[in-house]
Amino acid sequence: MARSELYSEAFGEWPVLLERLAADARTLMVVGHNPRLTMLAEQLLGESMPMAPGMVVAIDIELERWVDLPAAASGSLRDLIRP
């Protein structure tokens, strides 16, 4: 499912928007542009994650419900693919 809202929302709204989009999903893939994706990855990992164009970052997050996503900063880096 593609959502243009990800381009227009302020970064602070991303976790809430992702929570809404992913209500029934176990896996979520977000494709976009910097600086927002770097900011999102850093928020979810709780550490610096500089991303270059074309990079792919896979983050695992243990959640019971997507509604818990805004408080999550305990993700773990599963994979990092550089172009």
FENPE-V583465 format. One record per residue. N is the residue number from 1. SS is DSSP state (H for helix, E for strand, L for the rest). OMEGA is omega as a letter, one per 20 degrees, with the letter a starting at -180 (999 if undefined). Layout:
# FENPE-V583465
n: [N:N]
ss: [SS:SS]
omega: [OMEGA:OMEGA]
This chain:
# FENPE-V583465
n: [1:2:3:4:5:6:7:8:9:10:11:12:13:14:15:16:17:18:19:20:21:22:23:24:25:26:27:28:29:30:31:32:33:34:35:36:37:38:39:40:41:42:43:44:45:46:47:48:49:50:51:52:53:54:55:56:57:58:59:60:61:62:63:64:65:66:67:68:69:70:71:72:73:74:75:76:77:78:79:80:81:82:83]
ss: [L:L:L:L:H:H:H:H:L:L:H:H:H:H:H:H:H:H:H:H:H:L:L:L:L:L:L:L:L:L:L:L:L:L:L:H:H:H:H:H:H:H:H:H:H:L:L:L:L:L:L:L:L:L:L:E:E:E:E:E:L:L:L:L:L:H:H:H:H:H:H:L:L:L:L:E:E:E:E:E:E:L:L]
omega: [r:a:r:r:a:r:a:a:r:a:a:r:a:a:r:r:r:r:r:a:a:a:a:a:r:a:a:r:r:r:a:a:r:j:a:a:r:r:r:r:r:r:a:a:a:r:r:a:r:a:r:r:r:r:r:r:r:a:r:r:r:r:r:a:r:r:r:a:a:a:a:r:a:r:r:a:r:a:r:a:r:a:999]
